Amino acid sequence: MEKTKVDINILGQDISVMCTEEEKSILLKSRDRIIDEAEKVRSQTKNVGHDYFLILLLLNIAGSEIKNKIKLDELETVESEIENINQRIIESIK
């Protein structure tokens, strides 16, 4: 796949990234996620240093990803239980 240069701005930093068209979509969504999380952190904190701000931002993003993983694991468990119940119903009908 051919890669093209994509220019983005995150937290006042201009960044150029080489990526495919598929990666570009992911890159732009990632940028938007970072900006959204940064706005949340800014609204919840007052006058913190840049490094501290970035740590809070990373903690928010990591925490969100962990919550999503926990929810996904729970859904997979429910799906497995439903499959087991369906299998028992099918076997009891036979």
Backbone bond lengths (Angstrom), bond angles and torsions (degrees), N, CA, C in turn:
res aa  C-N    CA-C-N  psi(-1)  N-CA   C-N-CA  omega(-1)  CA-C   N-CA-C  phi
1 M - - - 1.453 - - 1.523 109.32 -
2 E 1.281 114.26 143.13 1.461 119.83 -179.46 1.521 110.69 -81.29
3 K 1.332 114.58 137.26 1.460 119.90 179.11 1.519 109.57 -104.22
4 T 1.326 113.94 143.07 1.456 120.31 176.37 1.522 109.10 -125.63
5 K 1.317 115.25 160.43 1.461 120.23 -179.77 1.524 109.46 -83.37
6 V 1.331 115.30 131.44 1.452 121.73 178.10 1.526 107.28 -121.18
7 D 1.321 116.02 125.57 1.459 121.53 178.31 1.521 109.22 -99.62
8 I 1.331 115.57 127.88 1.462 120.19 177.54 1.521 109.02 -132.98
9 N 1.322 115.23 163.68 1.459 121.09 176.25 1.515 107.71 -127.41
10 I 1.322 114.82 124.07 1.467 120.58 177.71 1.520 107.66 -128.54
11 L 1.317 115.93 122.56 1.456 122.02 177.09 1.526 112.23 52.34
12 G 1.325 115.29 40.45 1.459 120.46 177.15 1.511 114.82 82.27
13 Q 1.316 117.23 2.32 1.462 121.37 179.73 1.523 109.52 -105.90
14 D 1.335 115.54 124.67 1.457 120.07 175.26 1.521 108.56 -84.55
15 I 1.320 115.62 130.50 1.452 121.33 -176.61 1.526 108.38 -132.79
16 S 1.330 116.55 136.36 1.461 122.23 174.19 1.522 107.83 -110.77
17 V 1.324 115.18 130.95 1.460 120.98 -177.23 1.526 108.39 -131.41
18 M 1.333 116.10 135.12 1.458 121.10 174.37 1.529 107.80 -89.82
19 C 1.329 116.34 125.92 1.453 118.81 -179.12 1.522 110.97 -156.90
20 T 1.336 114.31 162.18 1.458 120.67 176.01 1.524 108.55 -77.24
21 E 1.302 116.73 172.19 1.463 121.16 179.24 1.524 110.56 -62.03
22 E 1.336 117.04 -39.99 1.469 120.89 178.14 1.526 110.65 -65.15
23 E 1.330 116.89 -43.44 1.458 121.19 178.78 1.526 111.30 -66.01
24 K 1.321 116.63 -31.33 1.469 120.79 -179.90 1.522 110.57 -60.62
25 S 1.317 116.68 -43.85 1.462 121.24 179.04 1.526 110.49 -60.09
26 I 1.324 116.25 -44.04 1.461 120.90 179.28 1.526 110.08 -66.27
27 L 1.329 116.59 -42.04 1.464 121.76 178.80 1.524 111.29 -58.89
28 L 1.320 116.71 -46.27 1.463 120.72 -178.48 1.528 111.47 -67.36
29 K 1.324 117.00 -38.15 1.461 119.81 176.39 1.532 110.51 -66.81
30 S 1.331 116.53 -37.14 1.462 120.85 177.28 1.519 110.24 -64.33
31 R 1.330 116.70 -44.66 1.463 121.16 177.26 1.520 110.64 -57.44
32 D 1.325 116.17 -46.74 1.466 120.41 -179.60 1.524 111.13 -62.22
33 R 1.324 117.01 -38.81 1.467 121.52 179.03 1.518 110.22 -64.22
34 I 1.332 116.68 -44.17 1.461 120.72 179.53 1.523 110.38 -62.59
35 I 1.317 116.55 -43.57 1.467 120.55 179.94 1.527 110.65 -63.83
36 D 1.325 117.33 -43.35 1.470 120.83 178.16 1.530 111.12 -61.07
37 E 1.332 116.42 -45.84 1.460 120.13 -179.88 1.529 110.51 -65.89
38 A 1.326 117.13 -37.96 1.467 120.76 179.07 1.523 110.59 -62.60
39 E 1.325 116.76 -40.32 1.466 120.35 178.31 1.527 110.69 -64.37
40 K 1.337 117.09 -38.10 1.469 120.26 177.34 1.525 110.52 -63.03
41 V 1.348 116.08 -45.90 1.460 120.07 -179.33 1.523 109.90 -63.00
42 R 1.322 117.18 -43.74 1.469 120.71 179.76 1.521 111.51 -60.55
43 S 1.323 116.08 -39.33 1.462 118.83 -178.37 1.528 112.39 -71.52
44 Q 1.323 117.43 -20.14 1.463 121.48 -177.18 1.524 113.64 -100.60
45 T 1.340 117.77 -7.88 1.462 120.59 -177.10 1.520 110.26 -126.95
46 K 1.295 115.11 158.42 1.466 121.26 178.86 1.522 109.14 -126.68
47 N 1.311 116.22 129.81 1.468 123.22 170.65 1.524 114.48 44.43
48 V 1.317 117.16 56.55 1.460 119.89 175.23 1.523 108.55 -102.66
49 G 1.315 116.35 155.41 1.454 121.19 178.59 1.520 111.60 -67.74
50 H 1.316 115.46 162.09 1.462 121.64 -177.13 1.531 111.83 -60.12
51 D 1.335 116.87 -45.20 1.463 120.22 -179.44 1.524 111.43 -63.43
52 Y 1.320 116.58 -43.50 1.461 121.25 179.05 1.527 110.03 -63.50
53 F 1.331 115.94 -41.68 1.462 121.22 177.77 1.527 110.70 -59.05
54 L 1.340 116.72 -45.26 1.464 120.34 -179.73 1.527 111.76 -64.85
55 I 1.334 116.44 -37.48 1.465 119.44 177.40 1.525 110.60 -64.11
56 L 1.329 116.93 -44.27 1.471 120.19 176.94 1.519 111.05 -61.29
57 L 1.323 116.70 -40.97 1.463 121.43 178.96 1.530 110.53 -61.59
58 L 1.315 116.04 -47.26 1.468 119.97 179.34 1.522 111.87 -63.62
59 L 1.325 117.04 -39.82 1.464 120.21 177.63 1.522 111.30 -62.66
60 N 1.334 117.35 -40.52 1.471 120.54 178.25 1.524 111.19 -63.32
61 I 1.328 116.46 -45.10 1.467 120.22 -178.81 1.529 110.23 -66.19
62 A 1.341 116.85 -45.64 1.469 120.24 179.45 1.524 110.74 -62.84
63 G 1.329 116.86 -42.66 1.461 120.52 179.02 1.516 112.09 -61.12
64 S 1.306 116.23 -40.91 1.457 121.37 178.45 1.532 110.60 -63.56
65 E 1.319 116.33 -42.21 1.466 120.20 179.49 1.530 110.95 -66.07
66 I 1.311 116.71 -38.91 1.468 120.63 178.68 1.526 110.48 -65.64
67 K 1.334 116.75 -42.72 1.476 120.18 176.87 1.525 110.39 -59.96
68 N 1.327 117.16 -42.79 1.464 120.80 179.00 1.523 111.31 -63.79
69 K 1.337 117.38 -39.09 1.464 121.06 178.74 1.520 110.34 -65.50
70 I 1.330 117.33 -41.12 1.466 120.99 178.24 1.529 110.04 -62.11
71 K 1.335 116.73 -44.81 1.468 120.38 178.73 1.522 110.98 -62.36
72 L 1.329 116.96 -41.63 1.463 120.96 179.06 1.524 110.42 -63.21
73 D 1.328 116.77 -43.19 1.471 120.42 177.81 1.527 110.75 -60.98
74 E 1.340 116.64 -41.56 1.461 120.31 178.72 1.527 110.66 -63.56
75 L 1.317 117.15 -42.23 1.466 120.53 178.67 1.521 111.28 -64.56
76 E 1.330 117.02 -38.63 1.463 120.29 177.97 1.524 110.95 -65.42
77 T 1.326 116.84 -36.23 1.465 120.96 177.22 1.527 110.27 -65.62
78 V 1.321 116.85 -44.75 1.471 121.11 178.58 1.529 109.51 -62.83
79 E 1.322 116.70 -42.77 1.462 120.51 179.04 1.527 110.97 -59.91
80 S 1.315 116.29 -42.63 1.461 121.00 178.80 1.527 111.08 -64.17
81 E 1.325 116.69 -41.78 1.462 120.62 178.54 1.523 111.09 -64.02
82 I 1.320 116.77 -41.09 1.469 120.75 178.12 1.524 110.23 -63.50
83 E 1.328 116.96 -42.16 1.467 120.21 177.70 1.527 111.09 -61.06
84 N 1.339 116.80 -40.54 1.469 120.57 178.25 1.522 110.90 -64.38
85 I 1.324 117.40 -43.21 1.463 121.48 178.43 1.527 110.13 -62.57
86 N 1.330 116.96 -45.66 1.466 120.77 178.46 1.525 110.92 -59.67
87 Q 1.324 116.44 -41.75 1.458 120.10 179.91 1.527 111.18 -63.99
88 R 1.347 116.88 -41.02 1.472 120.31 178.26 1.528 110.64 -65.87
89 I 1.318 117.73 -38.33 1.476 120.99 177.97 1.510 110.16 -63.55
90 I 1.327 116.49 -45.77 1.464 120.91 179.22 1.509 110.59 -60.20
91 E 1.343 116.93 -43.12 1.470 120.72 -179.88 1.526 111.70 -68.02
92 S 1.327 117.23 -33.66 1.464 119.08 -179.62 1.540 111.77 -74.75
93 I 1.323 116.54 -24.77 1.467 120.51 178.88 1.518 110.85 -75.46
94 K 1.297 117.06 -29.90 1.479 121.25 -176.33 1.491 112.55 -64.53
